[in-house]
Amino acid sequence: MPNLQDRTAAPGCNRIAAGAANPAEVAQDLRRRLQLAVRIAERTLQFLGRDGFDGAEVPDGNFAAEKPLAETAMLLYVAARYAPDVGTAAPLRDLVPYARSEQMRWDVVRYPSVCLQLATPHILLSALGHVDQNFDELLARSWSASARAGHEVVPYRELEVLWLHALWRRERPGPVCEEIARKTALGNPIDLLNGTRDDAYAHTHAPMYATNFGAWQVTLPRPSGEFLDEAGSVLARALVVEDYDLAGEALMAWPLLSSHWSPAAAFGFRVLASLEDKVGFLPAGRSASGRIRRLNGHDKTRCALATSYHTAYVMGMLCAVSLKDGMASPFDIAGAAYQMDLIEMLYAAIPRTGAHWENVFQSLDAREQMALAPFLLDVALIRSSRSGDAARMVHLLQTAFTHGMANTALCSQSAEYLSRLGAMVDGRHTVSRLS
């Protein structure tokens, strides 16, 4: 077994701000990372802003220009709010002709049931002072159409529409926001063991819209600690499968809700930051597209941007919201210290896959490793569930109870799953005896 206290730096860790760094150094580091995302946004507008992307052979496949335009607008909106000194003025100007093009005007007029979503770049530009009265009038006509409510959406998308409408009308959403939030993951637990990626995606996006990316104080329908506990498990699962897009979105929950970073969240930030420093940007995952390797020149650039810009934006927005007043350093892994023999047992229960989090964990000092027992428990439970090892899950839950770590949503859902599994096995035995 590897020496858990071996402090050999993980690849790409040399530029990570240390936990002991002063606030000015941490803020400078976050701004540097945000500036990288803004530079990528400039390239994204250049290569994808007019036509989107046609790439059936890559993970994200085909998408129209409205997708990168809306996401670029969100990045620049969040960046301008929390770090107006990172150079958003030029890309905002570049965004204007794309956001209010003839095609965009035509789409807003033609599709009233999704007009606010289509007008996302226009609305966010207006919120930042780049107004266009003519476009506003077209949007108002579509919003007043009888077919406006003709497109059904899931609850977190209702929050998105409410958020966009509030920004467009320059008002706060009011009590209706809390009513809708109760129907989302802000009010209801998701399946942390066997839920879909869409479930996790809904979990990460609900607080973005409900809080206006951290700018609004909201009353949550359940304690924020419950939601953040689940966010920690979503983060663990994302790091296991190396889904860094989802990992970055999960991490946003802490600054969006103005909460102190948990040890697992600070560790997750450390993982993403070290990978960004190693690669030059935060990639979506480990695998590289064969198509990208076969392309050259302009086509290669477009394909590389299409497959990576979104995750780079997520990292940029995470850094921006982490600059909120009152937020501590996201690099500082500090918390209750568990016994090293527990850390070693949990780490040994996790099969090695070469995921980047493993390298970063090896580089931590003993104090930091000893604060991450709950994170290792989450990873071990998730891996055991995915492999169908019920006996290992039972042992892990017993260990969690012994060490006072069982009061989490993932432990509760694991116990419920094992209970259902036991009932199914008992039922089969009963049927077998009767037949």
N, C-alpha and C positions, 0 to 999 in steps of 0.2 A: 504493500500500500504506500502511496506517495506520502511524503512528510507534509502534513497540513500546515506546519509552521514555516515551511520553506518560503522565504520572501523574494525569491527570484521573480523579477518583474515579468508580468505577462506581456506578450508582444503588443506594442502600441501604448503601453501604460506610462511612458516617460513624460507625456505632456499633461497627464491628469493632475488637476489641482488637488493637493493633499488636504486631508481633513483639517489640518492645523493651519492652512493658509488663511490669511486675513481676509475680511469681507471684500476689500477692494480687489484683491487678486482673484477671488472667486467670481466677482461681477465681471472683471475683465475677461476671464476665461469663458463665461457664458456668452458675453457679447461677441467674442471671437467665433464661437460656434454658430451663433445666430447670423453673423455676417456671412459665414460660409453658405448657409441656407439661402440668404438673400441673393448671393451671387449665382447660386444654382437656379433661383427663380428667374433671374435675367436670361439665362440660357434656355430655360424651359419656355419662356414666352417667345423667344426667338425661333425655337425649333418646333414647338408644339402649339403655340398660341393661335395659329390660323386654321390648321386642319386636324389637330389632334394626332392620333396615331393609329396606323393600320398594321397590326402585328399579331396574327393569330398564333404564331409559334412561341410567343413569350408569355410569362405567367399572367400579366395584366390584359393581354389580348388587345382588342380594338377598343378605342374610346374616342368620343368626339371632343372637340376643343373645349367645350363647356366645362369638362372635368378639370383639366389643369388650370383653366382660367379661374374657376371658383376656388380651387385649393390655393392657387397663388394669391388670390385676393385675401383669403383667410390668413395665410402666413404674414402678408404685409400688414394686414389690419392688426394682428396680435403684436407684431414687431413694433409697429409705430406707436402702439399704446404703451408698451413697457420699456422700449429702448429706442426712442426717436432719433438717437444718434448713430444708428447702425447703417445708414445709407439707404433708406427705403424710398426717398424722393424720386430717384431716376426710374426704378422699376414700376413705381406707381404711375408715373407719366407714360411709361411704355404700355402699361396695362389698359389705359383709357380707351384707345382705339379698338382694341380687341373686345373689351367689355361692352362697348356701345356700338358695335359694328352693325351693318345692315342685316347680317344674318342673325345676330342676337336680337335685334328689334323684331325681325320677322318671327323668330321663335317665341318671343314673349307675347306677341299678338296672336299667334296661332295656337298656343297651348296655355290657356288661362288656368287650367287645373294645377300646373306646376310653374306658374309665372314667377313666383318669388324665388324658387330654387334656381331657375334660369337666370334671374336678375341678381344673383348673389354678388358677382363682381361689381355691378352698378351700385347696389345698396351699400356695400362696404366702402367703395370709393366715396360715395356721398357722405358716409359717416366720418370719413377722414377729410372732408372739405372739398372734394372734387365732384361738384354737383352738376347735374344735367337736367334741366327742367323739362325738356322735350321727352327725354326717355322716361322721366317720372310720370308724365301725363299718359304715355302709352301703357306703362305698368299699372297705373290707376284704372284705366279702362279695362284691362284684362282682369284685374282683381275684382272688379264690380260685375264681371260676367256671371250669368246664371250657372255656368258649368264650372265655376271656380272650385267647388268642393267635390268635383267628380272623380278625383284620384285619391283612393284610400291609402293611408300610410300607417306604418307601425308607430307606436307611441313616441319613441325617441325622435322619429322624423316629424311628428307633431310639434315637439319641442323646437326642432330646427326651424320649422315654418313660423312658429310663434316668435322665435328669436329674430328672424329676418324681418318679420312684420314690425316688431318693436323698434328695431334699428331704423327701418324705413320711415316709420312715423315719428321717430325720435321720442319714444315713450317707454316706460317700463311695462312689462307684460301683465302684472297684477296677479290676483288670486288664481286665474286660469292656469298659470304656470305651475302652481302647486298641485292643481287637480290633475294635470297631464303627468307631472313628475311621479305621482303615485302609481301610475300605470307602467312606468319604466323601471329599469334596474335601480334607479334611485329609491324606489319604494318596494322592490321585490328582488329576492335573491335569484341569481342565475345558477344553472347547473355547472358547478366548477369541475366536476370529474369528466362528464361525458357530453357537455353542451357543445354546440357548434361554434365555429369562429364568428358567425353572425351574432350569436348571443354575446360573445365577448366584445364584439365591435359595438353593439348596442350599449353595453355596460360602459365602455370608455367614452362614447359620444354624448350620452345624456348629460353629464356634468358640464361639458363644454358649452352646450346651448343653454342650459338652465342658468349658468352663471355668467353668460356672455364672456367666456374665456377668462373667468376669474374676476371680472369687473363688477358683477352684481352679487350682493349678499342675499342668499335665499334660505328659506326654511325648508329643510329636507323632510320628506315624509317618514324617515326613520333615522336613527342616530348615524352621524357621519362615520363613526368608528366601525359600524357594521359594513358600510359600503367600502371603506378603505381596507378592511380585512379581506373582502372579496377581491378588491383590486390587487392586493398582494398575491393572491392565488392566481389571478389572471396573468400577472407579471411572471410568476414562477413558470407557469405553463408556456408562456411565450418565449422565455429564455431557454426552456428545455428544447423546444422545436425550432429555435432560432428565428422566430418571427419578430423582427426588431421593429417593424411598423407597429404591431400591436403592443409590444413592450413599451415603446415610447408613449403611446396613447394611454396605456394603463398608468404610467408614471405621472402623467399630468394631473391625475386625481388629487394628489397631495397639494400642489400649489393652487389648483382651481378651488379647492375647499379650504384654503389657507390653513392647512394642517402641517404639523411637524413631520419631517421625513422619518419614516420607520427605518430600522436597519436594513430591511429587505429592499425598500425603495431606494435608499442611498446606494446600496450595492448594485441594484439594477441600473442606476444612473452611471455608476462607475463602469459597468460592463459596456453600456452603450457609448460612453465617452471614449473608452480605450479602443473600441472597435472603430469608431470614427477616426481617431488619430492614426490607427494602423492602416486603414484603407484609403483615407482621404475624404470620405463622406460616410454616412451611416447607410449600409446596404440593407435591402429588404430581407435578405437571408443569405445562407452560405452558398447555395448553388448559383453558378453563373450560366446565363443562357448560351447554348451552343450557337444560336443565331447571331448573337453579338460578336462572338469570336470569328464568325465567317464574314462579317461585314467590314466595310472600310469607309473612311471619310465621313461625309454628311450623314449617310444612312446609319453608320455605327453610332454616331453622336446622338441621333434621334432615338435609336433603340435603347441606348444606355440611359438617356434621360427618362424615357418612358417607363423603364423598369425600376428606376431609383429615385426619381424626383420626390415622390410622395413620402417615402421614408425620411429623406433628407429634410423635407418640410416639417415632418413630425418632430424631428430632433430640434429644428429651429424653434418651433412653437413651444416645445418643452423648455428650452433654455429661456425663451422670452418670459413665459409665465413664472419661471423660477426666479426671475428678477423682481417679482412683486415685493413690496415693502413687507418686512416682518418675516420673510422666509429665510431659514438658515441655509448653510451650505448644503447642496445636494450630494456632495462628495463625502461628507462626514458620517461614517458608519459607526454609530454609537448607540448602545442600548444595554439591557441587562446581560450580564456575562454568564453563560451556561458552562458547565464543566466540559473540559476538552475531551474526555472520554465519550461524552454524549455526541459531540461534534464528530469525532472519528467514527462512531457507530453509524450515525445518520449518513455521513459521506460515503461510508463503505456500502451502504444499502442502495446507492445510486449507481447504476451501470455507467461506465465512461463512454461518451460518444464523441468527444473532441469538441463539444460546444464551447463557445468562447467564454461563457460564464465560469467553466471549470478552470481555465487558465487564470482568469482574474481572481478567483477564489484562492488559488494556490499562492498568489502574490500578496495576499493580505497578511497583516501581522496577527499574532495570536488574539489580541484584544478584539480585533474586527471579526475574525472567524468565530469567536465565542459568542458574539452578538447575533449570529445568523442561524442559530439552531431552528427557529420557527420557519425560516426560508428553506433550510435543508429538509425539514419535515414535509413541507408542502411539495417539494420536488420529489421526495421519496414516495409519498402517497400517490402523486400523479403518475409517476413512472410505474409503480406497482399496479395501479388500476389499469393503465394502458396495456400492461403485459398479462393481465388477468391473474396476478399473484395475490389471491385473497388472504392466504396465510401470512404473507409479508405485511399486508395492510392491517391485519389484526395485531401483529406484533408492534407495528408502528403506532397504532392507536393506544396500545397498552403503555408504550414508552412515553407517548405524549401525555397521558393521564398521570403517569408517575412523576413527570418533570413539570407539571403545571402548564402544559402547552395545548391542552385539548379543547379549550374554549374558543374554537374558531369555526367558521362556516364550513371549511373544507373537512375538518375532523368530523363535524356533525353529519355532513352529507356522506362521508365515507362510512360512518357507523350505520346510517340509514341504508346505504347501498348493501353493506354486508348483511344487514338484517333481512332485506328483500331477497338477497341471494340465498341466505339460509332457508328462508321460507320456501323458495323455489325448489331447493334440493330436498327438503323434507317432503314437499308435495310429491316429488318424483318417487321417493322411496315409498310413500304411502300408496301411490298408484301401482307401483311394482308389486307390493305385497298383496294388493287386492286382486291383481290380474292373474 
